[in-house]
Amino acid sequence: MKQYQIFAIISMIFAGLTSVIAKAGLKNVGGDTGLAVRTSFVFVIIWLNIFVFNHVKDFANLTKKDIVLLTCSGLTTSISWIFYYKAIKIGNVSEIALIDKASILITIVLAIFFLNEQFTWKMALGGTLIICGLLILTIK
């Protein structure tokens, strides 16, 4: 297994835990408050990671284009999280997580057109199965 695949599996496990823990933590507060607490903690952990693993030097490598793109990524992440937390506050986290994870379809299309990544039959099949799962859960 490739290193990036191992990292992705670790990410998947913790992302799954995150949704359930967050839903439980929103029992007495609104989604925005819960998100503010979570994001504050994330901010601290990321900065600790940068200092512990000596990634501070990487800031010198940032270009203006990198900063603009990462800022746009931060903006889209913020919008995604705001609406995700609003959704899990009032809905079933298992259904919301599946809908949210269907964002992979947008990721695939954008990666093909903007990052020149190859489209494969496995991606087509996986994307089709995601769409089918999404339809099964959302159509009443």
VEXBA-509140 format. One line per 4 residues: number of its first residue (from 1); their letters; for each residue x, y, z of N, C-alpha, C. Coordinates in nm, 3 decimals, decimal comma, m for minus. Layout:
N
NUM = A = X/Y/Z/X/Y/Z/X/Y/Z | ...
***
This chain:
140
1 = MKQY = 0,085/m0,118/0,000/0,000/0,000/0,000/0,090/0,124/0,000 | 0,049/0,222/m0,078/0,127/0,345/m0,089/0,102/0,433/0,032 | 0,200/0,518/0,063/0,191/0,603/0,181/0,068/0,693/0,177 | 0,036/0,752/0,062/m0,079/0,840/0,055/m0,209/0,763/0,080
5 = QIFA = m0,213/0,634/0,044/m0,332/0,553/0,069/m0,348/0,526/0,219 | m0,237/0,503/0,286/m0,240/0,485/0,432/m0,290/0,612/0,499 | m0,236/0,727/0,456/m0,281/0,855/0,511/m0,431/0,875/0,486 | m0,478/0,838/0,367/m0,619/0,855/0,333/m0,707/0,765/0,420
9 = IISM = m0,662/0,645/0,449/m0,738/0,554/0,535/m0,745/0,609/0,678 | m0,634/0,661/0,727/m0,634/0,723/0,860/m0,731/0,841/0,862 | m0,727/0,923/0,757/m0,818/1,036/0,745/m0,963/0,989/0,746 | m0,992/0,883/0,672/m1,128/0,830/0,664/m1,178/0,787/0,801
13 = IFAG = m1,094/0,718/0,876/m1,134/0,670/1,009/m1,167/0,788/1,100 | m1,080/0,887/1,104/m1,104/1,001/1,192/m1,218/1,089/1,143 | m1,238/1,098/1,012/m1,352/1,174/0,960/m1,483/1,108/1,002 | m1,485/0,977/1,001/m1,604/0,905/1,048/m1,631/0,928/1,195
17 = LTSV = m1,527/0,927/1,275/m1,542/0,955/1,418/m1,588/1,099/1,441 | m1,532/1,191/1,363/m1,560/1,333/1,379/m1,709/1,363/1,371 | m1,776/1,309/1,271/m1,917/1,340/1,250/m2,003/1,296/1,368 | m1,980/1,176/1,418/m2,060/1,124/1,528/m2,030/1,200/1,657
21 = IAKA = m1,903/1,224/1,683/m1,865/1,299/1,804/m1,921/1,441/1,798 | m1,913/1,504/1,682/m1,965/1,641/1,667/m2,115/1,644/1,690 | m2,188/1,549/1,633/m2,334/1,544/1,651/m2,366/1,534/1,800 | m2,295/1,448/1,871/m2,317/1,433/2,016/m2,284/1,563/2,090
25 = GLKN = m2,182/1,633/2,045/m2,140/1,757/2,109/m2,231/1,874/2,082 | m2,321/1,862/1,986/m2,412/1,971/1,952/m2,545/1,962/2,028 | m2,551/1,874/2,126/m2,677/1,852/2,199/m2,731/1,981/2,261 | m2,644/2,063/2,318/m2,688/2,181/2,392/m2,651/2,314/2,327
29 = VGGD = m2,588/2,309/2,209/m2,547/2,433/2,142/m2,581/2,426/1,994 | m2,580/2,543/1,929/m2,604/2,551/1,787/m2,482/2,504/1,707 | m2,504/2,480/1,580/m2,397/2,433/1,492/m2,281/2,529/1,482 | m2,310/2,659/1,477/m2,202/2,758/1,465/m2,114/2,759/1,589
33 = TGLA = m2,176/2,747/1,707/m2,099/2,745/1,832/m2,012/2,620/1,838 | m2,072/2,507/1,804/m1,996/2,381/1,802/m1,879/2,388/1,705 | m1,905/2,445/1,589/m1,800/2,458/1,488/m1,689/2,551/1,536 | m1,724/2,658/1,605/m1,623/2,751/1,656/m1,531/2,681/1,756
37 = VRTS = m1,590/2,601/1,845/m1,509/2,527/1,943/m1,418/2,429/1,871 | m1,476/2,352/1,779/m1,399/2,253/1,704/m1,285/2,318/1,626 | m1,316/2,425/1,555/m1,218/2,490/1,470/m1,105/2,552/1,552 | m1,138/2,605/1,668/m1,034/2,659/1,756/m0,936/2,550/1,796
41 = FVFV = m0,989/2,434/1,829/m0,903/2,322/1,865/m0,819/2,277/1,745 | m0,881/2,269/1,628/m0,809/2,231/1,506/m0,693/2,328/1,481 | m0,720/2,458/1,497/m0,619/2,561/1,477/m0,496/2,535/1,565 | m0,519/2,508/1,691/m0,409/2,482/1,786/m0,332/2,356/1,746
45 = IIWL = m0,404/2,249/1,715/m0,339/2,122/1,680/m0,255/2,136/1,553 | m0,305/2,207/1,454/m0,230/2,225/1,329/m0,101/2,302/1,354 | m0,109/2,409/1,433/0,011/2,486/1,463/0,110/2,404/1,545 | 0,063/2,323/1,638/0,153/2,234/1,712/0,221/2,137/1,616
49 = NIFV = 0,146/2,083/1,522/0,202/1,992/1,423/0,312/2,060/1,341 | 0,288/2,184/1,303/0,387/2,259/1,225/0,517/2,276/1,303 | 0,505/2,311/1,431/0,625/2,333/1,512/0,694/2,202/1,551 | 0,617/2,101/1,590/0,675/1,974/1,634/0,751/1,907/1,520
53 = FNHV = 0,694/1,911/1,399/0,757/1,844/1,285/0,841/1,939/1,200 | 0,868/2,057/1,254/0,958/2,154/1,192/0,920/2,191/1,048 | 0,791/2,219/1,029/0,744/2,259/0,896/0,737/2,411/0,881 | 0,787/2,484/0,979/0,784/2,630/0,974/0,860/2,680/0,852
57 = KDFA = 0,966/2,611/0,817/1,049/2,652/0,703/0,972/2,648/0,571 | 0,866/2,568/0,565/0,787/2,559/0,442/0,719/2,691/0,405 | 0,696/2,778/0,503/0,630/2,905/0,473/0,712/2,989/0,375 | 0,842/2,972/0,376/0,928/3,047/0,284/0,906/3,003/0,138
61 = NLTK = 0,853/2,882/0,120/0,830/2,830/m0,015/0,697/2,873/m0,076 | 0,610/2,934/0,003/0,480/2,974/m0,047/0,492/3,087/m0,150 | 0,422/3,069/m0,260/0,414/3,176/m0,361/0,282/3,251/m0,339 | 0,268/3,364/m0,408/0,141/3,438/m0,400/0,026/3,351/m0,451
65 = KDIV = 0,051/3,277/m0,558/m0,052/3,188/m0,612/m0,092/3,082/m0,510 | 0,008/3,024/m0,442/m0,020/2,924/m0,338/m0,109/2,984/m0,230 | m0,077/3,104/m0,187/m0,153/3,169/m0,080/m0,296/3,196/m0,125 | m0,313/3,242/m0,248/m0,448/3,268/m0,300/m0,528/3,138/m0,306
69 = LLTC = m0,467/3,033/m0,360/m0,537/2,904/m0,371/m0,570/2,845/m0,234 | m0,477/2,852/m0,141/m0,502/2,800/m0,006/m0,606/2,883/0,067 | m0,608/3,013/0,042/m0,711/3,100/0,099/m0,848/3,063/0,044 | m0,855/3,040/m0,087/m0,982/2,996/m0,148/m1,025/2,861/m0,090
73 = SGLT = m0,929/2,772/m0,070/m0,960/2,643/m0,008/m1,013/2,662/0,134 | m0,954/2,755/0,208/m1,002/2,785/0,343/m1,143/2,841/0,341 | m1,173/2,924/0,244/m1,307/2,980/0,232/m1,409/2,870/0,200 | m1,377/2,785/0,103/m1,470/2,677/0,069/m1,485/2,577/0,183
77 = TSIS = m1,377/2,551/0,255/m1,384/2,464/0,373/m1,476/2,525/0,478 | m1,462/2,653/0,502/m1,546/2,720/0,602/m1,693/2,711/0,566 | m1,725/2,738/0,441/m1,865/2,730/0,398/m1,917/2,587/0,411 | m1,836/2,491/0,371/m1,874/2,350/0,383/m1,900/2,313/0,529
81 = WIFY = m1,810/2,349/0,617/m1,824/2,314/0,759/m1,945/2,383/0,822 | m1,967/2,509/0,788/m2,081/2,582/0,845/m2,211/2,508/0,812 | m2,228/2,471/0,685/m2,352/2,405/0,647/m2,357/2,260/0,693 | m2,242/2,195/0,703/m2,237/2,057/0,756/m2,283/2,056/0,901
85 = YKAI = m2,234/2,149/0,980/m2,272/2,154/1,121/m2,418/2,193/1,139 | m2,468/2,281/1,054/m2,611/2,315/1,058/m2,693/2,190/1,026 | m2,648/2,112/0,930/m2,720/1,991/0,889/m2,718/1,884/0,999 | m2,599/1,859/1,057/m2,595/1,752/1,158/m2,665/1,792/1,288
89 = KIGN = m2,679/1,920/1,312/m2,754/1,965/1,429/m2,900/1,921/1,420 | m2,958/1,924/1,301/m3,101/1,898/1,288/m3,136/1,766/1,217 | m3,037/1,700/1,159/m3,066/1,579/1,082/m2,992/1,457/1,131 | m3,010/1,348/1,058/m2,940/1,223/1,087/m2,798/1,229/1,033
93 = VSEI = m2,701/1,214/1,121/m2,562/1,230/1,081/m2,521/1,127/0,975 | m2,576/1,006/0,981/m2,539/0,903/0,883/m2,584/0,942/0,741 | m2,701/1,000/0,729/m2,750/1,044/0,599/m2,672/1,168/0,551 | m2,649/1,260/0,641/m2,578/1,383/0,606/m2,435/1,353/0,563
97 = ALID = m2,370/1,262/0,634/m2,232/1,226/0,600/m2,225/1,166/0,460 | m2,323/1,082/0,425/m2,321/1,024/0,291/m2,340/1,130/0,185 | m2,434/1,220/0,208/m2,455/1,328/0,111/m2,328/1,412/0,099 | m2,269/1,445/0,213/m2,146/1,525/0,213/m2,033/1,454/0,138
101 = KASI = m2,020/1,325/0,159/m1,912/1,251/0,094/m1,933/1,237/m0,056 | m2,056/1,263/m0,102/m2,079/1,263/m0,246/m2,004/1,378/m0,313 | m1,947/1,466/m0,232/m1,863/1,573/m0,287/m1,746/1,516/m0,366 | m1,717/1,389/m0,348/m1,611/1,325/m0,425/m1,639/1,336/m0,575
105 = LITI = m1,766/1,340/m0,611/m1,803/1,354/m0,753/m1,756/1,489/m0,808 | m1,774/1,593/m0,728/m1,725/1,726/m0,768/m1,572/1,725/m0,773 | m1,511/1,661/m0,675/m1,365/1,652/m0,670/m1,310/1,582/m0,794 | m1,373/1,472/m0,833/m1,327/1,397/m0,950/m1,333/1,485/m1,075
109 = VLAI = m1,446/1,549/m1,097/m1,463/1,632/m1,217/m1,360/1,746/m1,218 | m1,346/1,816/m1,105/m1,250/1,927/m1,099/m1,105/1,879/m1,113 | m1,074/1,763/m1,056/m0,937/1,710/m1,067/m0,903/1,675/m1,212 | m1,001/1,626/m1,284/m0,978/1,591/m1,424/m0,954/1,717/m1,507
113 = FFLN = m1,038/1,818/m1,488/m1,030/1,938/m1,572/m0,923/2,037/m1,528 | m0,900/2,051/m1,398/m0,807/2,153/m1,351/m0,670/2,099/m1,311 | m0,664/1,972/m1,272/m0,535/1,915/m1,231/m0,483/1,812/m1,332 | m0,557/1,793/m1,440/m0,520/1,700/m1,546/m0,500/1,557/m1,496
117 = EQFT = m0,580/1,517/m1,397/m0,574/1,379/m1,350/m0,653/1,292/m1,447 | m0,611/1,167/m1,458/m0,675/1,076/m1,553/m0,807/1,023/m1,500 | m0,903/1,010/m1,589/m1,032/0,951/m1,557/m1,024/0,803/m1,592 | m1,059/0,716/m1,498/m1,050/0,571/m1,520/m1,188/0,507/m1,506
121 = WKMA = m1,198/0,385/m1,550/m1,324/0,311/m1,537/m1,357/0,289/m1,389 | m1,255/0,276/m1,305/m1,280/0,259/m1,161/m1,344/0,384/m1,103 | m1,298/0,501/m1,147/m1,358/0,626/m1,100/m1,502/0,637/m1,149 | m1,525/0,598/m1,274/m1,660/0,603/m1,329/m1,755/0,511/m1,253
125 = LGGT = m1,709/0,390/m1,226/m1,791/0,293/m1,153/m1,815/0,340/m1,009 | m1,709/0,385/m0,943/m1,722/0,434/m0,806/m1,815/0,554/m0,798 | m1,801/0,646/m0,891/m1,888/0,763/m0,895/m2,034/0,726/m0,918 | m2,056/0,629/m1,006/m2,192/0,582/m1,033/m2,252/0,518/m0,907
129 = LIIC = m2,174/0,439/m0,837/m2,223/0,376/m0,713/m2,254/0,481/m0,606 | m2,174/0,585/m0,599/m2,200/0,693/m0,503/m2,331/0,762/m0,537 | m2,352/0,790/m0,665/m2,478/0,853/m0,708/m2,597/0,763/m0,674 | m2,583/0,632/m0,700/m2,691/0,539/m0,667/m2,720/0,539/m0,517
133 = GLLI = m2,617/0,535/m0,436/m2,635/0,538/m0,291/m2,701/0,666/m0,246 | m2,662/0,776/m0,304/m2,720/0,906/m0,271/m2,868/0,909/m0,307 | m2,902/0,858/m0,423/m3,042/0,853/m0,466/m3,126/0,764/m0,375 | m3,071/0,648/m0,339/m3,141/0,556/m0,251/m3,174/0,622/m0,117
137 = LTIK = m3,080/0,696/m0,062/m3,102/0,759/0,068/m3,190/0,882/0,064 | m3,189/0,955/m0,046/m3,258/1,083/m0,047/m3,396/1,082/m0,112 | m3,424/0,982/m0,195/m3,555/0,975/m0,260/m3,651/0,903/m0,165 | m3,766/0,964/m0,144/m3,865/0,903/m0,052/m3,980/0,847/m0,129
***
